[in-house]
């Protein structure tokens, strides 16, 4: 990458975010609220106290994991739109296990729940990968359908298997929780948990895996040119299934963090968890790059956490959601922003 | 007067990309009503110059005059208005539109906002009648031949009022028959007062079609010559900047044991029909077997089946004494086989990856390029630098994407990668398609060198010159079968032509001897 394309890689997300903030301000003005007060409240909500900062990182944690998951799949050339379902698969499995063996020692129970959650996500994504590899079915359709399947499976389990007709499972035991006394005290009593370290470790692991291992090399090659990869003796089928399972495992970990860290239970959901779709936006904004994903996950955490505070200056929740959504919208259309920036940059096309 | 003499004058055109000058004080003057060839090696700067003329690039310095008047061609629309039209190498047509719809696309005649199809049809018919194109405007693009599609591209530029037509490598995709028809069309166009610039590196075509020729080498215009005054050899030397030989010198082959044995092979093509039918062929160590044939007679399917990329329905493939029927590509590479694929950009390279990674793509899983699953980029890059040096791949660095290399250098990189593994069997498809004489000479030398080192080479090519030049035996393929195996010393293009059309060898020889006899008789009268 030369210097000008490096600058562009940074400029696109920055312009996207600014455009989103401006649109959000316009919406607030049109609806009769002060954008200055609104954004001040958002900043206070995100960084006002250590508690808020803790919550920013808490809500960024699962997004790092689902964002990484999306980027692994898209490196190998496909679009994992089922992160939400895979996260839920991880969430429900971890909770189920934690509730079944509440008295296992923490040192065994937590890693076990993490592994089982990752496997559940991998399996759920692997179904779509298998069909794609074997029959060429579209992973987009299959994963969307699987999102619904797991949603209803999980709701059924919560209501009839894990509880007796209740809307939420009981809290998991202390032994299964990712929260620690230390992090709680450090972050002013927020729900910040060990999941953050898991996510940071995964950033490094995935970066090394994709850039430095032969398997990562194969995945990148298959994603960029499946024909040449097949010619060079790589198995496109194997790589499709494997990439999909890794992607699903990461999404599953996102769900585990929500289950064992943020909520410490699972409840009846009316849609697959938002960390799935937000994870896609995080990955797109971060350009699929691990550091980019980390930064954009923190930005999302800021918007989500800070947005809650905007209602304290009498901005209704709906407007807050619209503002946050408009920022996400501009991130989502960052390719269009890239196009417009190309158009207005003085230099004409290169060789 | 000077003004009426030249349609286009490009003077001292320089185009710099950073510190690299793609064009360096290039001069090009095209007379009205002439066919002017622009000759140069891959990456010499021909396309840059033409992109400047058609408004896609702006020159760093230099002047352009049209009919003596200085112009600023800031964008393609202006080029269009000035009567400059480009016939691209890769056609810009919409497959499921009709010919007529494609022609009017972007400049549709309308009547109150509705496309006036009648008027469009009338205008198109007028243009195509005037220049003698035989087209059916209502046919779908997806249903017409490549040659026909090219005519649609030509009519498109004429319909938009082009006076100067630029042809970018127009014959690269055409059959010999279509090339002849194209040449006729080009002569027709200049007879009607149009001027033509043709970008090419095929010397015989320049001889056949062009009046004058400007040679570009490494971004500089070297000379403009009258084509009638120079030989193809002189043109080639001008282009490359040294003396090139068309015929690669080689000694007699010393074949030994067979490395590839194909027996009764049957392979299906994509639609499920037999593409290779009961084919039997042998390649021995120390020989080059050339497979001649017209495109689409099962050559691609044959190579794909041998290299594990297509299923063998029946019959056997044996490589190095081991049964390799329906082996996976990796098993076949491991069985000391190398493959230079037909489509270098689709199969040969992962274009967005670096040159270095592309050079490692067959061996990345082995030491020293990787160790226990972890890549060693130090030795991957070292390996790449060695190959780049040894095979004269011209690139600014081993870390640029493969897409940044010119076609000839991409092919050199692939050949470097494949030969580097020191394979016993080398399978090569269209090794020099689209390359200039310098690169062709180099690649032929390398292939013959492999033969002389006792390797078996199977080479499929549509270029008869190439087949005749490098082969020790020529197998002619027609309709999925080998119709004859001939010695290149004892055959010629006419005989191969008949074999390629499916005439059995005995009949072909008889027919040719009769023609010779008749011609002889004709002279006597």
Interface residues (C-beta under 8 A of the other chain):
Chain A: X212 X213 X214 X215 X217 X220 X221 X224 X225 X227 X228 X229 X230 X231 X232 X233 X234 X235 X348 X349 X350 X351
Chain B: X17 X22 X48 X56 X57 X58 X307 X309 X328 X329 X330 X331 X333 X339 X341 X346 X347 X348 X349 X350 X351 X352 X353 X357 X361 X362 X364 X365 X370 X373 X374 X375 X377
